[in-house]
Amino acid sequence: MRTIRSYVGVNISDHLTSLRRRIGFAGPELLGAILLAAVAVTAAIAQTNGAATLVGTVTDSSGSVVAAAKVSIVNLATSFRSETLTSSEGDYFIPYLIPGTYQITL
């Protein structure tokens, strides 16, 4: 078997073995970092699609929160409709709305 030496006189096969050992220990951490980066990029791309989220709280005239109130929203240009119920704290959340003019009813 022929030994290949680099221009600085280091045995390349020894260098590769050493590199494999280092990658072997760093492999799971490196894979985890790559997966985390892929998830972060995917999440960032998903947020740049022009969609918006409507968030609010329904209260009555005395300022008390209204639980289980039906909140409806309609896009006036497309007639897209979305409905939700308020939480026990009176909060509502309607995601994935495209830019436009909406009519909100309670």
The first five atom37 places (N, CA, C, CB, O) and aatype in JSON, in Angstrom:
{
  "aatype": [12, 1, 16, 9, 1, 15, 18, 19, 7, 19, 2, 9, 15, 3, 8, 10, 16, 15, 10, 1, 1, 1, 9, 7, 13, 0, 7, 14, 6, 10, 10, 7, 0, 9, 10, 10, 0, 0, 19, 0, 19, 16, 0, 0, 9, 0, 5, 16, 2, 7, 0, 0, 16, 10, 19, 7, 16, 19, 16, 3, 15, 15, 7, 15, 19, 19, 0, 0, 0, 11, 19, 15, 9, 19, 2, 10, 0, 16, 15, 13, 1, 15, 6, 16, 10, 16, 15, 15, 6, 7, 3, 18, 13, 9, 14, 18, 10, 9, 14, 7, 16, 18, 5, 9, 16, 10],
  "atom_mask": [
    [1, 1, 1, 1, 1],
    [1, 1, 1, 1, 1],
    [1, 1, 1, 1, 1],
    [1, 1, 1, 1, 1],
    [1, 1, 1, 1, 1],
    [1, 1, 1, 1, 1],
    [1, 1, 1, 1, 1],
    [1, 1, 1, 1, 1],
    [1, 1, 1, 0, 1],
    [1, 1, 1, 1, 1],
    [1, 1, 1, 1, 1],
    [1, 1, 1, 1, 1],
    [1, 1, 1, 1, 1],
    [1, 1, 1, 1, 1],
    [1, 1, 1, 1, 1],
    [1, 1, 1, 1, 1],
    [1, 1, 1, 1, 1],
    [1, 1, 1, 1, 1],
    [1, 1, 1, 1, 1],
    [1, 1, 1, 1, 1],
    [1, 1, 1, 1, 1],
    [1, 1, 1, 1, 1],
    [1, 1, 1, 1, 1],
    [1, 1, 1, 0, 1],
    [1, 1, 1, 1, 1],
    [1, 1, 1, 1, 1],
    [1, 1, 1, 0, 1],
    [1, 1, 1, 1, 1],
    [1, 1, 1, 1, 1],
    [1, 1, 1, 1, 1],
    [1, 1, 1, 1, 1],
    [1, 1, 1, 0, 1],
    [1, 1, 1, 1, 1],
    [1, 1, 1, 1, 1],
    [1, 1, 1, 1, 1],
    [1, 1, 1, 1, 1],
    [1, 1, 1, 1, 1],
    [1, 1, 1, 1, 1],
    [1, 1, 1, 1, 1],
    [1, 1, 1, 1, 1],
    [1, 1, 1, 1, 1],
    [1, 1, 1, 1, 1],
    [1, 1, 1, 1, 1],
    [1, 1, 1, 1, 1],
    [1, 1, 1, 1, 1],
    [1, 1, 1, 1, 1],
    [1, 1, 1, 1, 1],
    [1, 1, 1, 1, 1],
    [1, 1, 1, 1, 1],
    [1, 1, 1, 0, 1],
    [1, 1, 1, 1, 1],
    [1, 1, 1, 1, 1],
    [1, 1, 1, 1, 1],
    [1, 1, 1, 1, 1],
    [1, 1, 1, 1, 1],
    [1, 1, 1, 0, 1],
    [1, 1, 1, 1, 1],
    [1, 1, 1, 1, 1],
    [1, 1, 1, 1, 1],
    [1, 1, 1, 1, 1],
    [1, 1, 1, 1, 1],
    [1, 1, 1, 1, 1],
    [1, 1, 1, 0, 1],
    [1, 1, 1, 1, 1],
    [1, 1, 1, 1, 1],
    [1, 1, 1, 1, 1],
    [1, 1, 1, 1, 1],
    [1, 1, 1, 1, 1],
    [1, 1, 1, 1, 1],
    [1, 1, 1, 1, 1],
    [1, 1, 1, 1, 1],
    [1, 1, 1, 1, 1],
    [1, 1, 1, 1, 1],
    [1, 1, 1, 1, 1],
    [1, 1, 1, 1, 1],
    [1, 1, 1, 1, 1],
    [1, 1, 1, 1, 1],
    [1, 1, 1, 1, 1],
    [1, 1, 1, 1, 1],
    [1, 1, 1, 1, 1],
    [1, 1, 1, 1, 1],
    [1, 1, 1, 1, 1],
    [1, 1, 1, 1, 1],
    [1, 1, 1, 1, 1],
    [1, 1, 1, 1, 1],
    [1, 1, 1, 1, 1],
    [1, 1, 1, 1, 1],
    [1, 1, 1, 1, 1],
    [1, 1, 1, 1, 1],
    [1, 1, 1, 0, 1],
    [1, 1, 1, 1, 1],
    [1, 1, 1, 1, 1],
    [1, 1, 1, 1, 1],
    [1, 1, 1, 1, 1],
    [1, 1, 1, 1, 1],
    [1, 1, 1, 1, 1],
    [1, 1, 1, 1, 1],
    [1, 1, 1, 1, 1],
    [1, 1, 1, 1, 1],
    [1, 1, 1, 0, 1],
    [1, 1, 1, 1, 1],
    [1, 1, 1, 1, 1],
    [1, 1, 1, 1, 1],
    [1, 1, 1, 1, 1],
    [1, 1, 1, 1, 1],
    [1, 1, 1, 1, 1]
  ],
  "atom_positions": [
    [[0.84, -1.18, 0.0], [0.0, 0.0, 0.0], [0.88, 1.24, 0.0], [-0.95, 0.0, 1.21], [1.86, 1.32, 0.75]],
    [[0.55, 2.17, -0.81], [1.34, 3.38, -0.98], [0.85, 4.46, -0.02], [1.27, 3.88, -2.43], [-0.36, 4.67, 0.1]],
    [[1.74, 5.13, 0.65], [1.4, 6.21, 1.56], [1.53, 7.53, 0.81], [2.32, 6.21, 2.83], [2.55, 7.81, 0.19]],
    [[0.49, 8.31, 0.87], [0.49, 9.6, 0.19], [0.82, 10.67, 1.23], [-0.9, 9.9, -0.5], [0.26, 10.68, 2.32]],
    [[1.73, 11.53, 0.89], [2.12, 12.6, 1.81], [1.76, 13.94, 1.18], [3.64, 12.53, 2.14], [1.87, 14.14, -0.03]],
    [[1.33, 14.85, 2.04], [1.0, 16.18, 1.54], [2.28, 16.99, 1.39], [0.01, 16.9, 2.49], [3.37, 16.52, 1.7]],
    [[2.13, 18.2, 0.9], [3.3, 19.01, 0.62], [4.03, 19.45, 1.89], [2.91, 20.22, -0.17], [5.17, 19.9, 1.81]],
    [[3.39, 19.32, 3.06], [4.08, 19.68, 4.3], [4.62, 18.46, 5.02], [3.13, 20.45, 5.23], [5.16, 18.56, 6.12]],
    [[4.48, 17.29, 4.39], [5.06, 16.1, 4.95], [4.19, 15.38, 5.97], [0.0, 0.0, 0.0], [4.7, 14.54, 6.71]],
    [[2.9, 15.68, 6.03], [1.99, 15.01, 6.95], [1.37, 13.83, 6.23], [0.9, 15.99, 7.48], [0.97, 13.95, 5.07]],
    [[1.28, 12.72, 6.89], [0.67, 11.53, 6.29], [-0.82, 11.79, 6.18], [0.96, 10.24, 7.15], [-1.5, 11.98, 7.19]],
    [[-1.34, 11.79, 4.95], [-2.75, 12.13, 4.7], [-3.68, 11.1, 5.31], [-3.01, 12.24, 3.2], [-4.73, 11.46, 5.83]],
    [[-3.31, 9.81, 5.26], [-4.2, 8.8, 5.83], [-4.33, 8.99, 7.34], [-3.67, 7.4, 5.52], [-5.42, 8.79, 7.89]],
    [[-3.25, 9.37, 8.03], [-3.34, 9.66, 9.47], [-4.21, 10.89, 9.7], [-1.94, 9.89, 10.07], [-5.01, 10.94, 10.64]],
    [[-4.05, 11.88, 8.84], [-4.84, 13.11, 8.96], [-6.33, 12.8, 8.76], [-4.36, 14.16, 7.92], [-7.16, 13.32, 9.5]],
    [[-6.66, 11.98, 7.77], [-8.06, 11.6, 7.53], [-8.63, 10.81, 8.7], [-8.17, 10.79, 6.24], [-9.78, 11.01, 9.08]],
    [[-7.84, 9.91, 9.26], [-8.3, 9.14, 10.42], [-8.59, 10.07, 11.59], [-7.24, 8.09, 10.83], [-9.6, 9.92, 12.27]],
    [[-7.7, 11.02, 11.81], [-7.92, 12.0, 12.88], [-9.16, 12.83, 12.61], [-6.69, 12.91, 13.02], [-9.93, 13.11, 13.53]],
    [[-9.37, 13.22, 11.37], [-10.54, 14.01, 11.0], [-11.82, 13.19, 11.19], [-10.43, 14.49, 9.54], [-12.82, 13.71, 11.67]],
    [[-11.78, 11.91, 10.81], [-12.95, 11.04, 11.01], [-13.29, 10.91, 12.49], [-12.69, 9.65, 10.42], [-14.46, 10.92, 12.86]],
    [[-12.29, 10.81, 13.33], [-12.54, 10.72, 14.77], [-13.22, 11.99, 15.27], [-11.22, 10.48, 15.54], [-14.18, 11.93, 16.04]],
    [[-12.7, 13.14, 14.83], [-13.29, 14.41, 15.27], [-14.72, 14.56, 14.76], [-12.43, 15.58, 14.79], [-15.59, 15.0, 15.5]],
    [[-14.98, 14.19, 13.52], [-16.33, 14.29, 12.97], [-17.24, 13.28, 13.64], [-16.31, 14.07, 11.44], [-18.42, 13.57, 13.87]],
    [[-16.72, 12.12, 13.97], [-17.52, 11.11, 14.65], [-18.08, 11.63, 15.96], [0.0, 0.0, 0.0], [-19.23, 11.34, 16.3]],
    [[-17.28, 12.38, 16.71], [-17.77, 12.93, 17.97], [-18.65, 14.15, 17.75], [-16.6, 13.31, 18.86], [-19.57, 14.39, 18.53]],
    [[-18.39, 14.91, 16.7], [-19.17, 16.11, 16.43], [-20.38, 15.83, 15.55], [-18.3, 17.16, 15.78], [-21.22, 16.72, 15.35]],
    [[-20.5, 14.62, 15.02], [-21.56, 14.29, 14.09], [-22.95, 14.59, 14.61], [0.0, 0.0, 0.0], [-23.69, 15.32, 13.94]],
    [[-23.36, 14.06, 15.78], [-24.72, 14.34, 16.27], [-24.97, 15.82, 16.52], [-24.97, 13.56, 17.55], [-26.04, 16.34, 16.21]],
    [[-23.98, 16.5, 17.08], [-24.15, 17.93, 17.33], [-24.24, 18.71, 16.02], [-22.99, 18.46, 18.17], [-25.04, 19.63, 15.89]],
    [[-23.42, 18.32, 15.05], [-23.45, 18.99, 13.75], [-24.78, 18.74, 13.05], [-22.29, 18.5, 12.87], [-25.35, 19.65, 12.46]],
    [[-25.27, 17.51, 13.11], [-26.56, 17.18, 12.51], [-27.67, 17.97, 13.18], [-26.83, 15.67, 12.61], [-28.57, 18.49, 12.51]],
    [[-27.63, 18.06, 14.5], [-28.62, 18.84, 15.24], [-28.6, 20.31, 14.83], [0.0, 0.0, 0.0], [-29.65, 20.93, 14.67]],
    [[-27.4, 20.87, 14.68], [-27.29, 22.27, 14.27], [-27.83, 22.49, 12.87], [-25.84, 22.73, 14.35], [-28.48, 23.5, 12.6]],
    [[-27.57, 21.54, 11.97], [-28.07, 21.65, 10.6], [-29.6, 21.57, 10.59], [-27.46, 20.55, 9.71], [-30.26, 22.33, 9.88]],
    [[-30.16, 20.64, 11.35], [-31.62, 20.51, 11.42], [-32.26, 21.76, 12.01], [-32.01, 19.29, 12.24], [-33.29, 22.22, 11.53]],
    [[-31.65, 22.3, 13.06], [-32.17, 23.53, 13.67], [-32.14, 24.68, 12.68], [-31.36, 23.89, 14.92], [-33.09, 25.46, 12.6]],
    [[-31.06, 24.79, 11.92], [-30.97, 25.85, 10.91], [-32.04, 25.67, 9.83], [-29.58, 25.86, 10.28], [-32.63, 26.64, 9.37]],
    [[-32.28, 24.42, 9.43], [-33.3, 24.16, 8.4], [-34.69, 24.54, 8.91], [-33.27, 22.68, 7.98], [-35.48, 25.12, 8.16]],
    [[-34.99, 24.22, 10.16], [-36.29, 24.58, 10.74], [-36.42, 26.09, 10.84], [-36.46, 23.92, 12.12], [-37.48, 26.64, 10.55]],
    [[-35.36, 26.76, 11.27], [-35.41, 28.22, 11.39], [-35.63, 28.88, 10.04], [-34.13, 28.74, 12.03], [-36.41, 29.84, 9.94]],
    [[-34.97, 28.4, 9.01], [-35.14, 28.96, 7.67], [-36.56, 28.72, 7.18], [-34.12, 28.35, 6.68], [-37.17, 29.62, 6.59]],
    [[-37.09, 27.53, 7.41], [-38.45, 27.21, 7.0], [-39.45, 28.12, 7.71], [-38.78, 25.74, 7.29], [-40.39, 28.63, 7.08]],
    [[-39.26, 28.33, 8.99], [-40.15, 29.22, 9.74], [-40.05, 30.65, 9.23], [-39.82, 29.17, 11.25], [-41.07, 31.34, 9.13]],
    [[-38.86, 31.1, 8.91], [-38.69, 32.46, 8.4], [-39.37, 32.63, 7.05], [-37.21, 32.81, 8.28], [-39.98, 33.67, 6.79]],
    [[-39.26, 31.63, 6.19], [-39.91, 31.69, 4.88], [-41.42, 31.7, 5.04], [-39.47, 30.5, 4.0], [-42.12, 32.43, 4.32]],
    [[-41.93, 30.91, 5.97], [-43.37, 30.85, 6.18], [-43.94, 32.19, 6.65], [-43.71, 29.76, 7.21], [-45.1, 32.5, 6.39]],
    [[-43.12, 32.98, 7.32], [-43.59, 34.26, 7.82], [-43.54, 35.37, 6.78], [-42.78, 34.66, 9.0], [-44.07, 36.45, 7.02]],
    [[-42.94, 35.13, 5.65], [-42.81, 36.18, 4.65], [-43.79, 36.03, 3.5], [-41.41, 36.19, 4.11], [-43.55, 36.56, 2.42]],
    [[-44.89, 35.31, 3.7], [-45.83, 35.09, 2.61], [-46.89, 36.17, 2.51], [-46.48, 33.75, 2.78], [-47.83, 36.02, 1.73]],
    [[-46.8, 37.25, 3.27], [-47.75, 38.34, 3.19], [-48.98, 38.14, 4.05], [0.0, 0.0, 0.0], [-49.89, 38.96, 4.01]],
    [[-49.02, 37.08, 4.83], [-50.18, 36.81, 5.68], [-50.08, 37.59, 6.98], [-50.31, 35.3, 5.96], [-48.99, 37.92, 7.46]],
    [[-51.23, 37.88, 7.55], [-51.3, 38.6, 8.82], [-52.15, 37.79, 9.8], [-51.88, 40.03, 8.63], [-52.85, 36.86, 9.41]],
    [[-52.07, 38.16, 11.05], [-52.87, 37.54, 12.1], [-53.59, 38.63, 12.85], [-51.98, 36.68, 13.05], [-52.99, 39.63, 13.26]],
    [[-54.88, 38.43, 13.04], [-55.68, 39.37, 13.82], [-55.81, 38.83, 15.23], [-57.1, 39.59, 13.17], [-56.23, 37.69, 15.44]],
    [[-55.43, 39.65, 16.21], [-55.45, 39.26, 17.61], [-56.17, 40.36, 18.38], [-54.01, 39.03, 18.18], [-55.94, 41.54, 18.12]],
    [[-57.04, 39.98, 19.31], [-57.74, 40.99, 20.09], [-58.4, 40.41, 21.32], [0.0, 0.0, 0.0], [-58.3, 39.21, 21.59]],
    [[-59.08, 41.26, 22.05], [-59.81, 40.88, 23.25], [-61.2, 41.49, 23.18], [-59.07, 41.32, 24.55], [-61.33, 42.68, 22.87]],
    [[-62.22, 40.71, 23.46], [-63.59, 41.19, 23.47], [-63.97, 41.51, 24.91], [-64.58, 40.14, 22.84], [-63.84, 40.68, 25.81]],
    [[-64.45, 42.75, 25.11], [-64.92, 43.17, 26.43], [-66.32, 43.76, 26.29], [-63.94, 44.22, 27.08], [-66.73, 44.19, 25.21]],
    [[-67.05, 43.76, 27.4], [-68.38, 44.39, 27.39], [-68.25, 45.85, 27.79], [-69.36, 43.65, 28.34], [-67.14, 46.34, 27.99]],
    [[-69.39, 46.56, 27.92], [-69.36, 47.99, 28.21], [-68.77, 48.32, 29.58], [-70.77, 48.55, 28.12], [-68.33, 49.45, 29.82]],
    [[-68.75, 47.34, 30.49], [-68.15, 47.58, 31.82], [-66.66, 47.25, 31.84], [-68.88, 46.74, 32.88], [-66.0, 47.48, 32.85]],
    [[-66.13, 46.73, 30.73], [-64.7, 46.39, 30.66], [-64.41, 44.94, 31.0], [0.0, 0.0, 0.0], [-63.25, 44.52, 30.97]],
    [[-65.45, 44.15, 31.34], [-65.25, 42.73, 31.64], [-65.05, 41.95, 30.35], [-66.45, 42.16, 32.45], [-65.66, 42.26, 29.32]],
    [[-64.2, 40.94, 30.4], [-63.95, 40.13, 29.21], [-65.17, 39.26, 28.91], [-62.7, 39.24, 29.39], [-65.92, 38.88, 29.81]],
    [[-65.35, 38.97, 27.63], [-66.48, 38.14, 27.19], [-65.91, 36.82, 26.66], [-67.34, 38.87, 26.08], [-65.24, 36.78, 25.63]],
    [[-66.18, 35.75, 27.4], [-65.71, 34.42, 27.0], [-66.69, 33.79, 26.01], [-65.52, 33.5, 28.24], [-67.89, 34.06, 26.07]],
    [[-66.18, 32.96, 25.12], [-66.97, 32.19, 24.14], [-67.8, 33.07, 23.21], [-67.88, 31.24, 24.87], [-68.86, 32.65, 22.74]],
    [[-67.34, 34.29, 22.95], [-68.02, 35.15, 21.98], [-67.56, 34.75, 20.57], [-67.72, 36.67, 22.26], [-66.37, 34.49, 20.36]],
    [[-68.47, 34.71, 19.62], [-68.14, 34.37, 18.24], [-67.61, 35.6, 17.53], [-69.37, 33.79, 17.48], [-68.28, 36.64, 17.48]],
    [[-66.4, 35.5, 16.98], [-65.78, 36.58, 16.22], [-65.7, 36.12, 14.76], [-64.35, 36.95, 16.78], [-65.1, 35.09, 14.46]],
    [[-66.32, 36.88, 13.86], [-66.32, 36.55, 12.43], [-65.6, 37.66, 11.68], [-67.77, 36.36, 11.89], [-65.71, 38.84, 12.02]],
    [[-64.88, 37.26, 10.65], [-64.18, 38.24, 9.82], [-64.39, 37.84, 8.36], [-62.64, 38.3, 10.17], [-64.3, 36.66, 8.01]],
    [[-64.68, 38.82, 7.5], [-64.93, 38.58, 6.08], [-64.09, 39.55, 5.27], [-66.45, 38.74, 5.74], [-64.11, 40.76, 5.5]],
    [[-63.33, 39.0, 4.3], [-62.57, 39.83, 3.38], [-63.57, 40.37, 2.36], [-61.4, 39.02, 2.68], [-64.23, 39.59, 1.67]],
    [[-63.7, 41.69, 2.26], [-64.71, 42.29, 1.39], [-64.43, 42.08, -0.09], [-64.82, 43.76, 1.68], [-65.36, 42.1, -0.9]],
    [[-63.17, 41.9, -0.47], [-62.83, 41.71, -1.88], [-63.01, 40.26, -2.33], [-61.4, 42.15, -2.14], [-63.41, 40.01, -3.46]],
    [[-62.71, 39.3, -1.45], [-62.73, 37.89, -1.84], [-63.85, 37.09, -1.2], [-61.41, 37.26, -1.5], [-64.09, 35.94, -1.59]],
    [[-64.54, 37.66, -0.24], [-65.59, 36.99, 0.54], [-65.06, 35.85, 1.4], [-66.65, 36.44, -0.4], [-65.83, 35.04, 1.91]],
    [[-63.73, 35.8, 1.58], [-63.15, 34.81, 2.48], [-63.67, 35.08, 3.88], [-61.59, 34.85, 2.45], [-63.68, 36.22, 4.34]],
    [[-64.1, 34.02, 4.56], [-64.69, 34.16, 5.89], [-63.94, 33.26, 6.87], [-66.19, 33.81, 5.87], [-63.59, 32.12, 6.55]],
    [[-63.7, 33.78, 8.07], [-63.1, 33.0, 9.13], [-63.81, 33.33, 10.43], [-61.57, 33.28, 9.25], [-64.18, 34.48, 10.68]],
    [[-64.01, 32.3, 11.26], [-64.69, 32.5, 12.53], [-63.92, 31.8, 13.64], [-66.14, 31.97, 12.46], [-63.24, 30.8, 13.42]],
    [[-64.05, 32.35, 14.83], [-63.44, 31.74, 16.02], [-64.26, 32.14, 17.24], [-61.96, 32.18, 16.17], [-65.1, 33.03, 17.17]],
    [[-64.0, 31.47, 18.35], [-64.61, 31.83, 19.62], [-63.53, 32.39, 20.54], [-65.31, 30.61, 20.28], [-62.38, 31.96, 20.49]],
    [[-63.9, 33.36, 21.37], [-62.94, 33.92, 22.3], [-62.63, 32.91, 23.4], [-63.47, 35.23, 22.9], [-63.45, 32.04, 23.71]],
    [[-61.46, 33.05, 23.97], [-61.04, 32.17, 25.06], [-61.74, 32.59, 26.36], [-59.5, 32.2, 25.24], [-62.53, 33.53, 26.36]],
    [[-61.45, 31.9, 27.44], [-62.03, 32.25, 28.74], [-61.56, 33.63, 29.21], [-61.67, 31.2, 29.79], [-62.19, 34.24, 30.08]],
    [[-60.46, 34.13, 28.63], [-59.97, 35.47, 28.95], [-60.48, 36.51, 27.95], [-58.44, 35.48, 28.97], [-60.09, 37.68, 28.04]],
    [[-61.34, 36.11, 27.01], [-61.9, 37.02, 26.02], [-61.01, 37.25, 24.81], [0.0, 0.0, 0.0], [-61.33, 38.09, 23.97]],
    [[-59.9, 36.53, 24.7], [-58.95, 36.72, 23.6], [-59.35, 35.92, 22.37], [-57.53, 36.33, 24.04], [-59.92, 34.83, 22.48]],
    [[-59.05, 36.48, 21.2], [-59.25, 35.74, 19.94], [-58.02, 35.88, 19.08], [-60.5, 36.25, 19.18], [-57.21, 36.79, 19.25]],
    [[-57.88, 34.94, 18.13], [-56.7, 34.83, 17.3], [-57.17, 34.28, 15.95], [-55.6, 33.9, 17.96], [-57.68, 33.16, 15.88]],
    [[-57.0, 35.07, 14.87], [-57.38, 34.62, 13.52], [-56.15, 34.77, 12.63], [-58.61, 35.44, 12.95], [-55.79, 35.89, 12.24]],
    [[-55.5, 33.64, 12.29], [-54.26, 33.69, 11.49], [-54.51, 33.61, 9.99], [-53.35, 32.56, 11.9], [-55.63, 33.39, 9.54]],
    [[-53.44, 33.78, 9.23], [-53.38, 33.56, 7.78], [-54.31, 34.46, 6.98], [-53.7, 32.13, 7.47], [-54.99, 34.0, 6.06]],
    [[-54.36, 35.72, 7.33], [-55.19, 36.67, 6.58], [-54.33, 37.39, 5.55], [-55.86, 37.7, 7.54], [-53.25, 37.9, 5.87]],
    [[-54.81, 37.42, 4.31], [-54.09, 38.16, 3.28], [-54.41, 39.64, 3.44], [-54.47, 37.65, 1.84], [-55.44, 39.98, 4.01]],
    [[-53.54, 40.52, 2.94], [-53.83, 41.94, 3.05], [-55.14, 42.29, 2.35], [-52.69, 42.76, 2.45], [-55.45, 41.76, 1.28]],
    [[-55.9, 43.17, 2.96], [-57.19, 43.56, 2.38], [-58.05, 44.28, 3.39], [0.0, 0.0, 0.0], [-57.61, 44.57, 4.5]],
    [[-59.28, 44.56, 2.99], [-60.25, 45.22, 3.86], [-61.21, 44.15, 4.39], [-61.03, 46.36, 3.09], [-61.77, 43.36, 3.63]],
    [[-61.39, 44.15, 5.7], [-62.2, 43.11, 6.34], [-63.34, 43.75, 7.14], [-61.32, 42.24, 7.28], [-63.25, 44.88, 7.61]],
    [[-64.41, 43.0, 7.26], [-65.52, 43.38, 8.14], [-65.49, 42.41, 9.3], [-66.92, 43.35, 7.38], [-65.51, 41.19, 9.11]],
    [[-65.45, 42.95, 10.53], [-65.42, 42.12, 11.73], [-66.76, 42.24, 12.44], [-64.25, 42.53, 12.67], [-67.26, 43.35, 12.65]],
    [[-67.32, 41.11, 12.8], [-68.58, 41.14, 13.56], [-68.43, 40.23, 14.78], [-69.8, 40.68, 12.66], [-67.71, 39.24, 14.77]],
    [[-69.16, 40.62, 15.84], [-69.16, 39.83, 17.09], [-70.55, 39.29, 17.32], [-68.69, 40.68, 18.31], [-70.79, 38.59, 18.3]]
  ]
}
